[in-house]
């Protein structure tokens, strides 16, 4: 899908405020409401806009601990990679899972209510998972930047 200047402006504004009304959005991009809504629907149907969500504070919801875990597998055969990804999908505390190129196979972003619960997850669900060779984890001290979306020019 080719994006023009107005599409990019719509995307930028919706990334900043996904609850913006269509009327406000249309006004900000210089359109009337019906063509603006058609553009938004087209962006959704094309998969450019994947969804809308609330940005919740993990600490205020009982998850003050964020850990990044680097996972190495014994085998990188496609079925083994898929099996690991399926296993990770069942663990709600794993909020992100990215396959990497290089020495580490996956990096996971994990939230936990406390260090004890993270350690339990690490030993019972990560290191014990089939095909896992090693897991190295790093506890975040603070987050200097956490921006969703992508830069839209």
Order of alpha helices (4+ residues) and beta strands (2+ residues): alpha-alpha-alpha-beta-alpha-beta-beta-alpha-beta
